Amino acid sequence: MIRPLHALCCIAIFAGLWRPPAGVAASDLSSTPLVPSPDCIQTILRQDTAVPAADCLADVASFNTTAHTDSQGADYPLAEVQTADYRMRIHYTGGDFPDAVMANWPLSIEMNYGGSGWFSYLLVLVETRNGSIASGFVQPAGDRCNDGFARWDRFSENGNGVYRRSATPFRLVNPLDEMDWRNISNALLFQDADDDAKRQAMLQMADPPLYADWLPYAELAHCATCCVGEIVVMQSMIGTEIDPGRDYAVLGVVLYPDAIAALARSDKIGDRCLAAGLAAARQRGAPDGGDGEMLFLYRQSWLELRDGLLANCPG
């Protein structure tokens, strides 16, 4: 069973700074020719156990992979495993934590347990002092556009990992929100709450408050196929506080301009306002991604722009 495990103990504790990826080359797996094999990863996750390095590490060319592309436009191998219980995609995006004492392998994993859902996990496997490979960190993410498609992006010299996860229009407008609104909405339905009572209950639960009182599903789209951007997060691997009371922090957002522009035709007011703010975002944002067609905005810049969406929205 996949679950959060102990954080890395071999990485320095001070936070580093992340910079937009434009023009930055991705790490090359050739610098780390041996990687944990798919079979080894399954064993570690399913049995919560360490595996001797000799039985775990393999040349990435020794198992079947397909080529995928990271946020800098560099190719990396993707392995896919299928069992009777699930399908697993393993993204060998490369890179490691430069200050780590022992070898380590950050991996981005997606799991499908049947149906359409693909649930993401961020994983770091580490070499132990007795020569085994074990899990040092597991971070569950979401299902596809609902906080899923999570990918490690880069690693600071002093021990923090930066990753991206997908964002719906709702999550992009509320990048600091972490509520599982689907489950909350369903629970309120089972309580036979009418629309107004349901709305008030959801607004009271929101922490931080939702921008303009726009609810997911009502004023803003929030579905597993509604990707319009990404949230960029810095994660401390040993529990060091980055944001008050948290070992992680939202650094900024990535916008998909074409997907956001299409929201101008939405029947939801929040979607249309988000589309109307795209021109201002283009002025503030930095090119992002291998093709430079996406936009990166730091957290404060995006929140300032977001706070003006309603006032500058044509309705």
ABEGO torsion letter per residue (X at the ends): XBBBBBBBAABBABBBBBBBABGBBBBBAAABABBBBAAAAAAAAAAGBBBBAAAABBBAAABBBBBBBBAAGBBBBBBBBBBAABBBBBBBAEEBBAABABBBBBBBBBBBAEEABBBBBBBBBBBBAAGBBBBABBBBBBBEABGBGBBBABBBAAGBBBBBBBBBAAAAABAABABBAAAAAAAAAAAGBBAAAAAAAAAAABOBBBBGGBBBGAABBBBAAABAEBBBBBBBAAGBBABBGBABBBAEBBBBAAAAAAAAABABAAAAAAAAAAAAAAAABBBBEAAGABBBBBAAAAAAAAAAAAAABAX
